Amino acid sequence: MYNSLDDDNNSTKWICSICNGVNYSTEKLNEVEKAALSTPTVSFTQSISSSSSSMKNKKEVMILVVDGNLSCNDISSILSSLSSSSYQTREFGLVLFDKVISLYQLSLSGIASARIFAPGKTTTKSGKMMEQGYIGSWTVLLDCIQAYFGKSFHVDASSSKGKHYNAEEKKQEQQQQQQQAPPPSLSRRELLRLKREERLSRTKKTSTTTKKKSKKQYRCTGEAISYAIDLALSSSSSSSSARVLVFTNGAPNVGIANVTSSSSSSPSKGSKRKEYYKPESGDVIVDEKLGYACQYFNTMGNVGYAGNVGVDVFCSGSHLLGIQAYQSLVKPSDGYVLSFPTFTSPNYTSDIQHVLQTYMSRTQNYPELQRGYAKPKNDGLGLNQKSDFNYLNGVIVDVRMSSFLSPTHVIGPGTILQNEDTTTTNISSQKGPILPNEQTIFAQCTALASTHNEPTYTKPFKSLVYDTRTRIMLRRNDVKSTLSFMIQMMHDEYKKKNSKYAFFQFIIRHVNEQGTIIQTKVHTHRLPIALTLDDFINGCQEDVIPVLLGREAVYRCGMSRFMDSQDKGKEGKEEEEEGDIIYCSKEDDELFSMDARNDLDVTVYNISNAYRTLGLQTELSKTILPSTEDEESNIKNASTTEQEQPLSALDFAFPPELSDALRLLHHLRRGPMLGSGPLQSFDDRAIQRNLFLRLPLKDCIGMMAPFLWGLMIGGNFEFMPIPPETLALWDNSIIVADDYRNLFVWSGRSTVSAGNPQHEIMIRSCEQFLMERSKNRFPMPQLHILREGESMSRRLTSRLAPSHGDSPEQQLARFPALGTLSEQELIALRYKFRFYDPSSDPSFRDWFWSVAGTTSKSRKSTGVSLCD
């Protein structure tokens, strides 16, 4: 199906459907080989014998960089998450930091020994760090942490398994405590004495806690991470790979990578105004310092990745963290930066398990990792037959497609390897036509082709390979990493081919976790070419289009716009130098978000305008298209018959097959990633954008708009899907909402009335429904139990589209269940949202007609379409 076989069944020749190249097999194709040429997925492995012998007994080294300001409960949770038997077999390093950096010598058992380094100093040479015994076992690491914090930690391996918060278990524990035997009867005098002692102890504890909270916390995070990466690099000779895990609850405020203002630092001892100094509850982050920290951290990340060191960062707390700096640190190794309210939450224990399952994909004999690497002798073809040079750096993804197709947008983790004019003799390059580990089999195939009088001196045709292939390198093997493509069809080239199908081939190569086997998977697919507008629209996947456009819009917020502004005035420089960090301040981020919203509006306008123009030229749409929303009622009356459903003006202005996609884009536009939605902090927006540009399709859809289900009091326990709109918040219903990173159970006002026995039962049922739905999700969401009228219920309300801003007819057309409510109930429901400003948060229909109407400002907008 995907590779054209020769008509002669006895022939060994077959033709590639993408490049039309002629290929030969060693003998007559059997049924298995024919199936391999026609099946959409083929996988095979390639062993690396040298690695299996030299790296068999080597263990992965894990360096923990722990903030000394973390609470003991957080430390206990961190240790529990790493206490499983599979992790304890690894070798560990430990770096603790606050005002200074403590580098512990874990090779010394029975004693906690550490070297202390002051911030602002240059790090030691990594070559000498292994000689000083900083790498050791899990047991010694646990003893050193207990010595630092002055507390013995009970590490429970079972708690490392992430699970949702179960309110029923907590309720049972409280009931068990209440059922305990009551204390013996005491005299009145004894009771008064106990109450007085309890009051005094509570007052003392409160004052101590207040004093402890007001204490300034210092973090020389930059130097601590630098020492950890040097330590990981020094252990590369005795380990298969290394990774650095950073745990902190604040932004760096001391040393080289300080991102806070000078006003937040403590005054000098000789200051006469010392008594007026009041420590701040949180640090104030300065944009200029944060920009420098991004460059500093990215440099360290690149140095670590060159030595096969991966970095991940886990943050907690409620203060600003300077997430952009940490994202610059993990970007070279495609790591994660995740934030949690506290490390004791079940979200952390679940998410870290997924992060630890990812690994750096690189063979251990990669030339960059070997000192004194010399180019090996070849066999005359520029190929080395030894398996010692079957190396691979990263996860290499080749995307091949028909020659009349060209990718225009590629979004996701990793780096695009630009094509270079290399020959097959350059075996150390991964940018040439053939990868080093595939050159041996290529030599065998060319030798076979020469026996059939096929010219091979020009193979492979580099121009043809480069025209049909896009090569991307991912640094880490992660099942969640996803790439998205937009492609352009070149009509002149297509007319030459005159093909009925477009072919796509995805070749994924990666190394197993032990670094001993190269695994390759080839996925080949074909799609029919649409010749008419109806065929194209009917063939579109409504879930894919909004995610592709949404990813491009989110990417433009922090990347392309800033790159364009930075490139102005740089003559002769077409692209950013490798290693440069794209950073933007809060003010710039708001401007770029506004530009991205304008680009989305222009894209919707272009689609609507093209659909109207083409619709006028078809026989299917002879009705005059409405130019404004006022003509909607006329079209509805003209197109309504007894056999047909009524049509709205929206159906004539935008493809009805893409109506759900359009609503997803509206949710994205007003949500936290693009709009001024319910942001908890600037750091949350950075984390959510990074995940949106990386996670799979299904996860991205959940991040764009919430999913809602409704339960009615007195009805059956059936979860009915309802639109994510404000008019779904009925007084007598319980709403179950899944906003990907947050789960909500919202109870209407009348459902929580006194004496309602069904309410608690339904709440438990809703919790179980959400737990089952999100049990394998990454990152694990938080569960919120809300009631109407509570201040925190705005978290759910703000994520719902303001359908209360539409007319009653439009509300009923979108949500027919509103017709079951009485007139008084409808009035009361709409009255909940009486304080509403349509100019700041327009409803879906108001937004669409302001964008796609004939008098729309998008016609004169300076925005750029997301498809351009």
C-alpha positions in Angstrom: 0.0 0.0 0.0 2.7 2.5 1.0 5.6 1.2 -1.1 4.9 0.2 -4.7 6.0 -3.3 -5.5 7.0 -4.2 -9.0 4.3 -5.9 -11.1 6.4 -8.9 -11.5 6.0 -11.0 -8.4 9.4 -12.7 -9.0 11.2 -9.4 -9.0 13.1 -8.1 -6.0 12.6 -4.4 -6.9 10.4 -2.1 -5.0 9.8 1.7 -5.3 9.6 4.2 -2.4 6.3 6.1 -2.5 7.9 9.3 -1.1 11.1 9.8 -3.2 10.3 7.3 -6.0 13.7 5.7 -5.5 14.4 2.2 -6.7 15.3 -0.3 -4.1 16.3 -4.0 -4.2 16.1 -6.9 -1.7 18.5 -9.7 -1.4 16.2 -12.3 -2.8 12.6 -12.8 -3.8 10.2 -11.1 -1.5 8.3 -13.5 0.8 5.0 -12.8 2.4 6.6 -11.4 5.6 8.8 -8.9 3.6 5.8 -7.9 1.5 3.8 -7.2 4.7 6.7 -5.2 6.1 6.6 -3.0 3.0 2.8 -2.4 3.4 2.3 -2.3 7.1 2.1 1.2 8.6 4.5 0.4 11.5 7.8 -1.4 11.4 10.3 -1.6 14.3 13.8 -3.1 14.7 16.8 -3.0 17.0 20.5 -2.6 16.7 22.8 -3.9 19.4 25.9 -2.1 20.6 28.3 -4.8 21.8 31.0 -2.5 23.2 28.5 -0.8 25.5 27.1 -4.1 26.8 30.5 -5.1 28.1 32.0 -1.9 29.4 28.8 -0.3 30.8 27.2 -3.3 32.2 28.2 -2.7 35.8 27.9 1.1 35.7 25.1 2.8 37.6 23.3 6.0 37.0 24.3 8.8 39.3 21.6 11.1 40.8 22.7 14.4 42.3 20.1 16.0 44.7 20.2 19.8 45.0 18.1 20.6 48.1 17.1 24.0 49.4 17.9 24.3 53.1 14.8 26.5 53.6 12.4 23.6 53.0 10.3 22.3 55.8 11.0 18.9 57.4 7.7 17.6 56.0 8.8 18.6 52.5 12.1 16.8 53.0 10.4 13.7 54.3 8.2 13.6 51.2 11.1 14.1 48.9 13.0 11.2 50.5 10.0 9.0 50.4 9.5 9.6 46.6 13.1 8.4 46.0 13.1 5.6 48.5 12.0 2.7 46.2 14.4 -0.2 45.7 15.0 0.7 42.1 16.3 4.1 43.0 18.3 3.1 46.0 20.6 0.9 43.8 21.9 4.1 42.1 24.7 6.2 43.3 23.9 9.6 44.8 25.4 13.0 45.4 24.1 15.7 47.8 24.3 19.5 47.6 22.5 21.5 50.2 22.3 25.3 50.0 21.0 28.4 51.8 23.5 31.2 52.4 26.3 28.8 51.5 26.7 25.6 49.6 27.3 22.3 51.4 28.8 19.6 49.3 28.6 16.4 51.2 31.2 13.6 50.9 28.9 10.5 50.7 31.8 8.1 50.4 32.4 8.5 54.2 30.0 6.3 56.1 29.2 6.9 59.8 29.9 10.6 59.6 28.3 13.6 57.9 31.2 15.5 56.3 30.8 18.4 53.9 32.8 21.1 52.2 31.4 24.5 52.5 31.6 27.0 49.6 30.6 30.7 49.7 28.4 32.1 46.9 30.0 34.1 44.1 33.1 31.9 43.9 34.1 29.9 40.9 33.5 26.2 41.0 36.2 23.6 41.4 37.5 21.6 38.5 35.2 18.6 37.8 38.1 16.3 37.2 39.2 16.5 40.9 35.7 16.2 42.5 35.5 12.4 42.1 38.8 12.0 44.0 37.3 13.7 47.0 34.5 11.1 47.5 31.3 13.1 46.9 29.5 10.1 45.4 28.0 7.5 47.7 25.0 5.3 48.7 21.5 6.1 49.6 22.0 5.2 53.3 24.8 7.8 53.7 22.8 10.4 51.9 19.9 9.9 54.3 22.2 10.2 57.3 23.7 13.5 56.0 20.3 15.0 55.4 19.2 14.1 58.9 22.3 15.6 60.3 21.7 18.9 58.4 18.1 19.3 59.4 18.6 17.9 62.9 15.7 15.5 62.6 15.3 11.8 61.9 13.1 11.2 58.9 10.8 8.2 58.5 11.0 7.3 54.9 8.0 5.3 53.6 8.4 3.8 50.2 4.7 3.2 49.8 4.0 7.0 50.0 6.0 7.5 46.8 3.1 6.2 44.8 1.0 9.1 43.8 -2.7 9.1 44.6 -5.5 11.5 44.8 -6.7 13.1 48.0 -9.4 10.9 49.3 -11.8 12.8 51.6 -13.5 9.6 52.6 -10.3 8.2 54.2 -9.8 11.4 56.1 -13.3 11.3 57.4 -12.9 7.7 58.6 -9.7 8.7 60.4 -11.5 11.5 62.2 -14.3 9.2 63.2 -11.8 6.7 64.6 -10.1 9.4 66.6 -13.5 10.5 68.0 -14.3 6.9 69.0 -11.2 6.6 71.1 -11.7 6.2 74.9 -12.5 9.5 76.6 -10.0 10.8 79.2 -10.6 10.1 82.9 -12.8 12.6 84.8 -10.9 15.5 86.3 -11.7 18.0 89.0 -12.6 21.6 88.0 -9.3 22.8 89.3 -7.4 20.3 87.1 -9.4 21.3 84.1 -8.7 25.0 84.6 -5.0 24.2 85.0 -4.9 22.2 81.8 -6.7 24.9 79.8 -4.3 27.5 81.1 -1.3 25.4 80.1 -2.8 24.7 76.7 -3.4 28.4 76.1 0.1 29.4 77.1 1.7 26.7 74.9 -0.5 27.8 72.0 0.5 31.4 72.5 4.2 30.4 72.7 3.9 28.3 69.6 2.2 31.1 67.6 4.9 33.6 68.5 7.6 31.1 67.6 5.9 30.4 64.3 5.6 34.1 63.5 9.2 34.7 64.3 10.2 31.8 62.2 8.2 32.9 59.2 9.6 36.4 59.4 13.1 35.1 59.1 14.8 36.0 55.9 15.5 33.0 53.6 18.6 33.0 51.5 19.3 30.9 48.4 22.5 30.8 46.4 20.8 28.5 43.9 23.0 29.3 40.9 26.3 28.2 42.5 24.7 25.1 44.1 23.4 23.9 40.7 26.8 24.7 39.2 28.6 22.5 41.7 26.0 19.7 41.2 26.6 19.7 37.4 30.4 19.6 37.9 29.9 16.7 40.3 27.7 14.9 37.8 30.3 15.5 35.0 33.1 14.1 37.2 31.1 10.9 37.7 30.6 10.3 34.0 33.6 8.0 33.8 32.2 5.6 36.3 28.4 5.9 35.5 26.2 5.3 32.5 24.6 8.7 32.9 23.8 11.3 35.5 20.9 13.5 36.4 20.4 16.5 38.7 17.2 17.0 40.6 16.7 20.4 42.1 14.2 21.0 45.0 13.5 24.6 46.1 10.7 26.8 47.4 11.9 30.2 46.2 13.8 32.3 43.7 17.6 32.7 43.9 18.4 35.8 45.9 22.1 35.4 46.7 25.1 35.0 44.5 25.6 35.0 40.7 22.1 34.0 39.7 20.3 36.4 42.1 17.0 37.5 40.5 15.7 39.7 43.3 15.9 43.4 44.0 18.6 44.7 46.3 16.0 46.2 48.7 15.0 42.7 49.8 18.5 41.9 51.1 19.3 42.3 54.7 21.1 45.6 55.9 24.7 45.7 56.9 25.6 45.3 60.6 26.7 48.9 60.8 23.5 50.3 59.5 21.9 52.9 61.8 18.5 52.1 60.3 18.6 48.5 61.2 15.6 48.8 63.5 13.4 49.9 60.6 14.2 46.9 58.5 11.3 44.5 58.1 11.9 41.3 56.1 9.5 40.9 53.2 7.3 37.8 52.9 8.4 37.3 49.3 11.3 38.4 47.0 10.7 41.0 44.3 12.0 39.7 41.0 13.9 42.2 38.8 13.5 41.7 35.0 17.1 42.6 34.2 18.5 40.1 36.8 16.1 37.4 35.7 17.3 37.8 32.1 20.9 37.4 33.2 20.0 34.4 35.3 18.4 32.8 32.2 21.6 33.1 30.3 23.7 31.8 33.2 21.4 28.8 33.8 21.2 27.9 30.2 25.0 27.9 29.9 25.2 25.4 32.8 22.4 23.3 31.2 24.4 23.1 27.9 27.5 22.1 29.7 25.7 19.4 31.6 24.0 18.1 28.5 27.3 17.8 26.6 28.3 15.4 29.4 25.0 13.4 29.3 23.6 15.1 32.4 19.9 15.8 32.6 18.4 18.4 34.9 14.9 18.7 36.4 13.5 21.3 38.8 10.7 20.9 41.4 9.4 24.0 43.1 7.0 24.5 45.9 5.5 27.5 47.8 3.3 30.4 47.0 6.0 33.1 46.2 7.4 34.0 42.9 10.0 31.5 41.8 11.6 32.9 38.7 10.4 29.9 36.7 11.9 31.3 33.4 15.4 30.9 34.8 14.7 27.3 35.8 13.2 26.6 32.4 16.4 27.9 30.7 18.3 25.5 32.9 16.4 22.3 31.9 15.8 23.3 28.2 19.2 21.9 26.9 18.3 18.4 28.3 14.5 18.7 27.6 13.8 18.5 31.3 10.8 19.5 33.4 10.1 22.4 35.7 7.0 21.6 37.9 5.5 23.6 40.7 3.4 22.4 43.7 1.7 24.0 46.6 3.9 21.7 48.8 6.0 18.7 48.3 3.7 16.8 50.7 0.8 16.9 48.2 0.0 13.7 46.2 0.5 15.7 43.0 4.3 15.8 43.6 4.6 12.1 44.5 2.9 11.1 41.3 4.6 13.6 38.9 8.1 12.8 40.0 7.6 9.2 39.2 7.0 10.1 35.5 10.0 12.5 35.4 12.3 9.8 36.8 11.1 7.4 34.1 12.5 9.7 31.4 16.1 9.3 30.6 18.9 10.8 28.4 19.0 8.9 25.1 22.6 8.6 24.1 25.0 5.8 23.5 27.9 5.7 25.9 30.5 5.6 23.1 29.4 8.9 21.6 32.5 10.8 20.4 31.7 13.9 22.5 31.9 11.8 25.7 35.4 10.4 24.9 38.6 12.3 25.4 41.1 12.0 22.7 38.6 10.7 20.2 40.2 10.0 16.9 38.5 9.4 13.6 38.5 5.7 12.9 39.8 4.1 9.7 37.2 3.3 7.2 36.7 0.6 4.6 37.0 2.8 1.6 33.3 3.7 1.5 33.7 6.1 4.5 32.0 3.5 6.7 33.3 1.7 9.8 32.2 -1.9 10.3 32.9 -2.0 14.0 29.9 -1.8 16.3 31.9 0.4 18.6 30.8 3.3 16.4 27.1 2.5 16.3 26.5 5.7 18.3 23.4 7.9 18.5 23.0 11.2 20.2 19.4 11.9 21.4 16.1 10.8 20.0 16.4 11.4 16.3 13.1 12.0 14.6 12.9 12.1 10.8 9.7 13.4 9.2 9.5 12.5 5.5 6.7 13.6 3.3 5.9 13.8 -0.4 8.0 16.3 -2.4 5.1 18.6 -3.0 4.6 19.2 0.7 6.8 21.4 2.8 6.6 21.9 6.6 6.1 25.6 7.7 5.7 25.3 11.4 7.3 22.8 13.8 6.5 23.2 17.5 7.6 21.0 20.4 10.6 20.1 22.4 14.0 19.4 20.8 16.0 21.1 18.1 15.7 21.0 14.3 19.0 19.8 12.8 19.6 22.1 9.8 20.7 20.3 6.6 24.4 20.6 5.8 26.4 19.7 2.8 28.2 16.7 4.2 29.5 13.6 2.6 29.0 10.0 3.7 32.6 10.0 5.0 31.7 12.3 7.9 30.5 9.6 10.2 30.4 11.9 13.3 27.6 14.1 11.8 23.9 13.6 12.5 22.9 16.3 10.0 24.0 14.4 6.9 21.8 12.2 4.7 22.8 9.0 6.6 23.2 8.5 10.4 26.4 6.9 11.6 24.7 3.7 12.9 22.9 3.3 9.5 25.9 3.6 7.2 26.9 0.0 7.3 23.6 -1.3 6.1 23.5 1.5 3.5 26.8 0.2 2.1 25.4 -3.3 1.8 22.3 -2.0 0.0 24.3 0.1 -2.5 26.4 -3.0 -3.2 23.3 -5.0 -3.9 21.9 -2.3 -6.2 25.1 -2.3 -8.2 24.6 -5.9 -9.0 21.4 -4.9 -10.8 23.3 -2.3 -12.8 21.8 0.5 -10.7 24.1 3.6 -10.5 25.1 4.1 -6.9 27.8 6.8 -7.0 25.2 9.5 -6.7 23.2 7.9 -3.9 21.7 9.2 -1.8 20.5 12.2 -3.7 21.2 14.8 -1.0 19.0 17.4 -2.6 16.1 15.0 -2.7 16.7 13.9 0.9 16.8 17.4 2.2 13.7 18.4 0.2 11.6 15.6 1.7 13.0 15.2 5.2 12.9 17.3 8.4 15.2 16.0 11.2 14.6 16.8 14.8 16.7 15.8 17.8 15.1 15.3 21.2 17.5 15.1 24.1 15.4 12.9 26.3 13.3 9.8 25.8 9.9 10.9 27.1 6.6 9.3 26.0 4.8 12.6 26.6 6.9 14.7 24.2 4.9 15.5 21.1 5.7 17.5 18.0 3.2 19.3 15.9 3.6 20.3 12.2 1.9 22.7 9.8 2.6 21.9 6.1 2.1 23.8 2.9 1.2 22.3 -0.4 3.2 23.5 -3.4 0.7 23.3 -6.3 3.3 23.6 -9.1 5.1 20.6 -7.7 1.9 18.7 -7.2 0.8 19.1 -10.8 4.0 17.3 -11.8 3.3 14.4 -9.5 -0.5 14.3 -10.0 -0.8 11.9 -7.1 -4.0 10.9 -5.4 -2.3 10.6 -2.0 0.2 12.4 0.2 2.6 10.1 2.0 4.1 10.7 5.4 6.8 8.7 7.2 8.0 9.2 10.7 11.3 7.5 11.7 12.1 7.5 15.4 15.4 6.3 16.7 16.4 6.2 20.4 18.7 4.3 22.7 17.4 2.1 25.5 18.0 3.2 29.1 21.0 1.0 29.5 22.6 2.5 26.5 23.2 -0.9 24.8 20.6 -1.0 22.0 19.4 1.4 19.3 15.7 1.0 18.7 14.1 2.3 15.5 10.4 2.6 14.6 9.1 3.6 11.2 5.5 4.8 10.9 4.2 5.4 7.4 0.8 6.9 6.6 -1.0 8.3 3.6 -3.9 10.8 3.3 -6.1 11.4 0.3 -5.8 14.7 -1.4 -9.0 16.7 -1.3 -10.1 18.2 -4.6 -13.1 20.1 -3.4 -13.9 22.2 -0.4 -16.5 19.7 1.0 -13.9 16.9 0.8 -11.4 19.0 2.6 -13.8 20.1 5.4 -15.2 16.6 5.9 -11.7 15.2 6.1 -10.5 17.6 8.8 -10.1 16.3 12.3 -11.9 18.9 14.5 -9.7 18.1 17.5 -6.4 18.6 15.7 -7.0 22.0 14.1 -7.5 24.1 17.3 -4.5 22.5 18.9 -2.3 23.3 15.9 -3.4 26.9 15.8 -3.4 27.2 19.6 0.2 25.9 19.9 1.3 28.4 17.3 -0.4 31.3 19.1 1.1 30.3 22.5 4.5 29.9 20.9 4.3 33.4 19.5 3.7 34.8 23.0 7.2 34.2 24.3 9.3 33.3 21.3 8.9 34.6 17.8 7.7 38.1 18.6 10.6 38.6 20.9 13.0 37.2 18.4 11.8 39.6 15.7 12.3 42.5 18.0 15.7 41.4 19.0 16.8 40.8 15.4 16.0 44.3 14.4 19.2 46.2 13.8 21.3 43.0 13.5 22.6 43.2 9.9 23.7 40.0 8.4 22.4 37.9 11.3 19.5 35.8 10.1 18.9 33.7 13.2 19.8 33.7 16.9 23.1 32.2 17.9 22.9 28.7 19.4 22.6 29.0 23.1 20.9 32.4 23.2 18.0 32.5 25.6 14.7 34.1 24.7 13.5 36.0 27.7 10.8 38.7 28.0 9.6 40.7 30.9 6.1 40.8 32.3 5.2 43.9 30.3 6.5 42.4 27.1 4.7 39.2 27.8 1.4 41.0 28.0 2.1 42.8 24.7 3.1 39.6 23.0 -0.1 37.9 24.4 -2.1 40.7 22.9 -0.4 40.3 19.6 -1.1 36.5 19.7 -4.8 37.2 20.3 -4.8 39.5 17.3 -3.1 36.9 15.2 -5.8 34.4 16.3 -8.5 36.8 15.4 -7.0 37.4 11.9 -6.8 33.6 11.4 -10.5 33.2 12.2 -11.4 36.1 10.0 -9.5 34.6 7.0 -11.1 31.2 7.4 -14.6 32.8 7.6 -13.9 35.1 4.7 -12.6 32.2 2.5 -15.6 30.0 3.5 -18.1 32.7 2.6 -16.4 33.4 -0.7 -16.3 29.7 -1.7 -19.8 29.1 -0.4 -21.2 31.8 -2.7 -19.7 29.9 -5.7 -21.4 26.6 -4.8 -24.9 25.5 -5.5 -25.2 24.3 -1.8 -25.4 27.9 -0.5 -27.7 30.1 -2.6 -28.9 32.1 0.4 -27.5 35.6 0.7 -24.9 35.5 3.4 -25.6 37.7 6.5 -23.3 40.5 7.0 -24.3 41.2 10.6 -25.7 39.4 13.5 -29.0 41.2 13.1 -29.9 39.1 10.0 -29.7 35.9 11.9 -33.4 35.7 12.6 -34.2 36.2 8.9 -31.9 33.4 7.8 -33.3 31.1 10.5 -36.9 31.6 9.4 -36.0 31.2 5.7 -34.1 28.0 6.2 -36.3 26.3 8.7 -38.6 23.5 7.4 -40.5 20.8 9.1 -37.9 18.2 8.1 -34.7 20.3 8.7 -33.1 21.7 11.8 -32.9 25.5 11.9 -29.6 27.1 10.7 -28.0 30.0 12.3 -25.9 32.8 10.8 -22.8 31.2 12.3 -23.3 28.2 10.0 -23.1 30.5 6.9 -20.1 32.4 8.2 -17.9 29.5 9.4 -17.8 25.8 8.5 -20.3 24.0 10.8 -17.9 21.0 10.9 -15.4 23.2 12.7 -17.8 24.8 15.2 -16.4 23.0 18.2 -12.9 23.9 17.1 -13.9 27.5 17.0 -15.2 27.4 20.5 -12.0 25.8 21.7 -10.1 28.7 20.2 -12.4 31.1 22.1 -11.7 29.3 25.4 -7.9 29.5 24.7 -8.1 33.2 23.8 -9.7 34.1 27.1 -7.9 31.5 29.2 -4.7 31.8 31.3 -2.2 31.1 28.4 -3.3 33.9 26.1 -5.8 36.1 27.9 -6.1 37.8 31.3 -7.7 34.7 32.7 -7.5 33.2 36.2 -3.7 33.4 36.7 -2.4 32.6 40.1 1.1 34.0 39.2 3.3 34.8 36.3 5.2 31.6 37.0 2.0 29.5 36.5 1.5 30.9 33.0 5.1 30.0 32.1 4.7 26.4 33.3 1.3 25.9 31.6 2.6 27.3 28.3 5.6 25.0 28.4 3.4 22.0 29.1 0.9 23.0 26.3 3.8 23.1 23.8 5.0 19.7 24.8 2.2 17.3 25.8 0.1 15.1 23.5 -3.1 16.1 21.7 -5.6 14.9 24.2 -3.9 16.7 27.0 -3.7 19.9 25.0 -7.5 19.8 24.4 -8.1 19.6 28.1 -5.8 22.5 28.7 -7.7 24.7 26.2 -11.2 24.3 27.7 -12.7 22.5 30.6 -15.0 19.5 30.4 -18.3 19.7 32.4 -20.8 17.1 33.6 -24.0 17.8 35.6 -25.8 15.9 38.4 -29.3 16.8 39.4 -30.5 16.4 43.0 -33.3 13.8 43.1 -32.2 12.3 39.7 -30.2 9.2 38.9 -26.4 9.2 39.3 -25.7 9.8 35.6 -23.1 12.3 34.6 -24.6 14.3 31.7 -22.1 16.3 29.5 -23.0 20.0 29.5 -21.3 22.9 27.7 -18.6 24.8 29.6 -20.6 27.9 30.1 -21.7 30.1 33.0 -25.4 29.3 32.5 -24.7 25.6 33.5 -24.3 26.7 37.2 -27.9 25.8 38.3 -28.9 26.1 41.9 -30.2 22.5 42.1 -27.3 20.8 40.4 -23.8 19.6 41.2 -21.2 20.4 38.5 -18.2 18.2 37.8 -15.5 20.0 35.9 -12.1 18.8 34.5 -9.8 21.7 33.7 -6.8 19.3 33.2 -4.6 20.7 36.0 -7.6 21.3 38.3 -10.6 19.2 39.1 -13.8 20.9 40.5 -16.9 19.6 42.3 -19.3 22.6 42.5 -22.5 22.4 44.5 -25.4 24.7 43.8 -27.0 26.7 46.6 -30.1 24.6 47.1 -28.1 21.3 47.0 -26.2 22.1 50.3 -29.3 22.9 52.2 -29.7 21.3 55.7 -31.1 17.9 55.8 -30.2 16.8 52.3 -29.0 13.2 52.7 -28.0 12.8 49.0 -25.6 15.6 48.8 -22.6 13.9 50.5 -23.2 10.7 48.6 -23.2 12.6 45.3 -20.0 14.5 46.2 -18.2 11.2 46.9 -19.5 9.8 43.6 -18.2 12.9 41.8 -14.8 12.6 43.4 -14.5 9.0 42.3 -15.5 9.9 38.8 -12.8 12.5 38.5 -10.2 10.3 40.2 -10.8 7.5 37.7 -10.7 10.0 34.8 -7.4 11.5 35.7 -5.6 8.6 37.5 -2.8 8.3 34.9 -2.5 12.0 34.0 0.7 14.0 34.1 0.9 16.4 35.8 -1.6 15.1 38.3 -4.4 17.7 38.9 -5.6 19.1 42.1 -9.1 18.5 43.5 -11.2 21.4 44.7 -14.6 21.0 46.5 -16.5 24.2 46.0 -19.9 25.6 47.0 -21.8 28.4 45.4 -21.1 31.7 47.1 -17.6 30.8 48.2 -14.8 33.1 47.2 -12.8 30.2 45.7 -15.6 29.2 43.4 -14.4 32.0 41.0 -11.7 29.5 39.9 -14.4 27.5 38.1 -16.6 30.4 37.1 -13.7 32.3 35.4 -12.9 29.3 33.2 -16.5 29.1 31.8 -17.5 31.0 28.7 -19.8 34.0 29.6 -22.9 32.7 27.8 -25.0 35.0 30.0 -23.9 37.8 27.7 -25.9 36.3 24.7 -29.5 36.9 24.0 -32.1 34.5 25.5 -32.7 32.9 22.0 -29.0 32.2 21.5 -28.6 30.8 25.0 -31.4 28.3 24.5 -30.1 27.3 21.1 -26.7 26.5 22.5 -27.9 24.9 25.8 -31.4 23.4 25.1 -31.6 22.1 28.7 -32.4 25.7 29.8 -35.8 25.2 28.4 -36.7 22.9 31.3 -36.3 25.8 33.8 -39.2 28.0 34.8 -39.2 31.7 34.0 -38.3 32.6 37.6 -35.4 30.1 37.6 -34.0 31.5 34.4 -34.2 35.1 35.8 -32.5 34.0 39.0 -29.8 32.2 37.0 -29.0 35.2 34.8 -29.1 37.5 37.8 -26.1 35.7 39.3 -23.9 37.3 36.6 -25.4 40.8 36.7 -22.0 42.4 37.2 -20.6 41.7 33.8 -18.5 43.8 31.4 -18.8 42.4 27.8 -16.0 44.6 26.5 -13.4 42.9 28.7 -14.7 39.4 28.4 -17.1 39.0 25.4 -19.2 36.0 24.9 -18.5 33.5 22.1 -21.0 35.0 19.7 -20.0 38.6 20.5 -16.4 37.8 19.9 -16.9 35.9 16.7 -19.1 38.6 15.1 -16.6 41.3 16.2 -13.9 39.3 14.4 -15.7 37.8 11.4 -18.3 40.4 10.6 -18.2 42.6 7.5 -17.4 45.6 9.7 -14.8 43.7 11.7 -11.6 45.4 12.7 -9.7 42.3 11.9 -9.8 43.3 8.2 -7.5 46.2 9.0 -5.6 44.5 11.9 -1.8 44.4 11.8 -2.0 40.8 13.1 -0.4 38.0 11.2 -2.3 34.8 10.5 -1.3 31.8 12.5 -0.9 29.9 9.3 1.7 32.3 7.8 
